Amino acid sequence: MTGRTVSCGVVMLNMQGDVLLCHATETTHWDVPKGAADPGESPREAALRELVEETGIVLDGARLKDLGRFVYRRDKDLHLFAVRVSEDEVRLENCVCESYFPRYGDGTMIPEMDAYRWVSPAEVDQFASRSLARLFQTTLSLAELHETL
């Protein structure tokens, strides 16, 4: 192994082709639900588990389209899966983060994600982290994904 970490995540599109982004608590950036696989966990299992932990959304793993592994940052790759959901399946007001971590300053347990929104491909740059925005601009076109899902 090269020491690169792999984060497994879900690129969720609605019927309009908007992508679901989660706001990382106490940061400025929005991200797709993702995280590292536990030992023995497949990328698909990890992506599904992270989706539940960070949004409360439960989906059938068979629905996920494997997009493969992408270079994300110098030290990290993303293994992404895509899925299309309907309006009645995923309601933003029902999303809830079950994953907590201690706040840097005082150790208070805070949720990993604290807000959710549908973001159009044109708006991704305004919300997503630079690494994620670059991925969507260069390698993984949300518009193309919208057509093929």
C-alpha positions as CSV (number, residue, x, y, z in Angstrom):
1,M,0.0,0.0,0.0
2,T,1.1,3.5,-0.8
3,G,-0.4,4.9,2.4
4,R,-3.2,6.7,0.5
5,T,-6.5,6.6,2.3
6,V,-9.7,5.8,0.5
7,S,-12.9,7.5,1.3
8,C,-16.1,5.8,0.1
9,G,-19.1,7.9,-0.7
10,V,-22.4,8.3,-2.5
11,V,-23.1,10.9,-5.2
12,M,-26.9,11.2,-4.9
13,L,-28.8,12.9,-7.7
14,N,-32.5,14.0,-7.6
15,M,-34.7,14.0,-10.7
16,Q,-33.5,17.4,-11.7
17,G,-29.8,16.3,-11.6
18,D,-29.0,18.2,-8.4
19,V,-26.5,16.6,-6.1
20,L,-27.1,16.1,-2.4
21,L,-24.4,17.9,-0.3
22,C,-24.0,17.8,3.5
23,H,-22.6,20.7,5.4
24,A,-19.6,19.7,7.5
25,T,-20.3,21.1,11.0
26,E,-18.3,24.2,11.9
27,T,-16.5,24.4,8.5
28,T,-17.3,26.4,5.4
29,H,-17.6,23.4,3.1
30,W,-20.3,21.0,1.8
31,D,-19.5,17.5,0.8
32,V,-21.1,14.2,-0.4
33,P,-21.7,11.7,2.4
34,K,-18.5,9.7,2.6
35,G,-15.9,8.1,4.9
36,A,-13.3,5.4,5.3
37,A,-14.2,1.8,5.2
38,D,-14.0,-0.3,8.3
39,P,-11.7,-3.4,8.2
40,G,-13.2,-6.1,6.0
41,E,-15.9,-3.7,4.7
42,S,-16.3,-3.4,0.9
43,P,-16.3,0.1,-0.7
44,R,-20.1,-0.3,-1.4
45,E,-20.8,-1.4,2.2
46,A,-18.7,1.6,3.5
47,A,-20.5,4.1,1.2
48,L,-23.9,2.8,2.3
49,R,-23.0,2.9,6.0
50,E,-21.6,6.4,5.7
51,L,-24.7,7.5,3.9
52,V,-26.8,6.2,6.9
53,E,-24.5,7.7,9.5
54,E,-24.3,11.1,7.9
55,T,-27.8,11.5,6.5
56,G,-30.1,8.8,7.9
57,I,-30.9,7.7,4.4
58,V,-31.1,4.0,3.9
59,L,-30.8,2.6,0.3
60,D,-30.6,-0.8,-1.3
61,G,-27.0,-1.3,-2.2
62,A,-28.0,-2.9,-5.5
63,R,-29.1,0.5,-6.6
64,L,-25.7,2.1,-6.4
65,K,-23.8,2.5,-9.6
66,D,-20.0,2.0,-9.0
67,L,-18.2,5.0,-10.5
68,G,-14.8,3.7,-9.4
69,R,-11.9,5.3,-7.6
70,F,-10.8,8.9,-8.2
71,V,-7.7,10.8,-7.1
72,Y,-9.1,13.3,-4.6
73,R,-6.2,14.9,-2.7
74,R,-2.5,14.3,-2.5
75,D,-3.0,11.7,0.2
76,K,-6.6,10.5,-0.5
77,D,-8.7,8.8,-3.1
78,L,-12.4,8.6,-3.4
79,H,-14.3,5.5,-4.3
80,L,-17.7,6.8,-5.4
81,F,-21.1,5.3,-6.1
82,A,-24.0,7.1,-7.8
83,V,-27.7,6.8,-7.2
84,R,-30.8,8.5,-8.4
85,V,-33.6,9.2,-5.9
86,S,-37.1,10.5,-6.1
87,E,-38.5,13.5,-4.2
88,D,-40.6,11.3,-1.9
89,E,-37.7,9.0,-1.1
90,V,-35.3,11.7,0.2
91,R,-36.6,14.7,2.1
92,L,-34.0,17.1,3.3
93,E,-35.9,17.9,6.5
94,N,-35.7,14.2,7.4
95,C,-31.9,14.0,7.0
96,V,-30.1,13.5,10.3
97,C,-26.5,12.8,11.2
98,E,-25.9,10.0,13.6
99,S,-22.1,10.4,13.5
100,Y,-20.6,12.6,16.2
101,F,-17.1,13.7,17.0
102,P,-15.5,15.9,19.7
103,R,-15.3,19.6,18.9
104,Y,-11.6,20.7,18.6
105,G,-11.9,23.5,21.1
106,D,-13.8,22.0,24.1
107,G,-14.5,18.3,23.3
108,T,-18.2,18.8,23.1
109,M,-19.7,16.1,20.9
110,I,-21.1,17.6,17.7
111,P,-22.6,16.0,14.6
112,E,-20.3,15.5,11.6
113,M,-22.9,17.0,9.3
114,D,-25.4,19.7,10.3
115,A,-27.3,20.7,7.2
116,Y,-28.3,19.3,3.8
117,R,-29.1,20.8,0.4
118,W,-29.7,19.9,-3.2
119,V,-27.1,21.7,-5.3
120,S,-27.3,22.1,-9.1
121,P,-24.1,21.3,-11.1
122,A,-23.8,25.0,-11.8
123,E,-23.7,25.9,-8.1
124,V,-21.4,23.2,-6.9
125,D,-18.4,25.5,-6.9
126,Q,-20.1,27.8,-4.4
127,F,-20.7,25.1,-1.8
128,A,-18.4,22.1,-2.3
129,S,-14.9,21.9,-0.9
130,R,-12.2,22.8,-3.5
131,S,-11.2,19.2,-3.9
132,L,-14.7,18.0,-4.6
133,A,-15.6,20.9,-6.9
134,R,-12.4,20.1,-8.9
135,L,-13.4,16.5,-9.2
136,F,-16.8,17.4,-10.5
137,Q,-15.3,19.9,-13.0
138,T,-12.6,17.7,-14.3
139,T,-13.2,14.0,-13.9
140,L,-16.8,13.3,-12.9
141,S,-19.3,15.4,-14.7
142,L,-22.6,15.8,-12.8
143,A,-24.3,16.6,-16.1
144,E,-23.1,13.4,-17.7
145,L,-24.0,11.4,-14.6
146,H,-27.5,13.0,-14.8
147,E,-27.9,11.6,-18.3
148,T,-26.6,8.1,-17.6
149,L,-28.2,7.3,-14.2
